[in-house]
Amino acid sequence: MEHRHLTHSDFTLAAIDDIILRGRWRDWAELRRAALADRSLLDKIERVCRQYIGDPYAQRYHFWMHYVEEHRSVA
């Protein structure tokens, strides 16, 4: 995914936030593949999502927080 304000393709906190907020299905699939390959990304995803967890309408962030929780329990 090309980020509107980033000049790299690394999975930084800003990039993860952008993917969750504006990403399409293929962007989410790419983030998922990267998280499965590098478990440290789960920490970054959680860190991004945690700030939105109090907002019941931030459903994308709730989805990814549940994803992190489920995949941590599997590991």
N, C-alpha and C positions, 0 to 999 in steps of 0.2 A: 504494500500500500504506500502510495506517495503521501507523505504528511505535509500539510499546508505550511507548517512553520519549522520543519526539521530538515536538515540537509544530509541525513544518513538513514540507513535502514536497520540500525541496531534496535534491540528491544529495551530501550530506556524507559523510565517511568512515564515520560511525556509521550513516547511512541505508543506504549501500551494503553494509556488513557485515550489517545486519539483513535486507536484501533477499536477499543470497546465502544467509544462514543459514536464514531462516524463510520466504522468499518462495515463492510458487507460480509456476506457468508464466507467468501474465499479468504478474506482477511482474517476472520475469526478462525478458520480452518488452519491457516498458516501459524497463527499464535498458538493454537492447540498443539500442532505438530512440534513447534519449538519448545513448548512447555513439557511435552512428553520426552523430548530429547535432552532437555536441560532443566532438571527439577528446580534449580534456583530461580527460574522464572516464576514459579508458583508464589514465591515470596514477594516478588515485584508486583504480580497481579493482585495479590491480597492487599499490599500496601496502597495500590491505586484504588481498589474497591472500598477499602475500609472507610474512606472519607465520605462515601456516598451511602453507606449502609443505613443511615437514619432516614433517608428519603425513600418512602415507599414507591415513588414513581420512577426511581432510577433502576428500572428493572434489568437493564443490561448489566449493570454493576452487581446486582443481586445474583443474576445468573452466573457470572464469572466467579463470585465469591463462593457460591455453592459448588462450582466446578473445582475450585481450589480445595475446598473442604473434602470433597469426595475423593479426589486424587491423592490427597495427603494420607487419607485413611487406607488407601490401597497400597501405598508405597511402604 
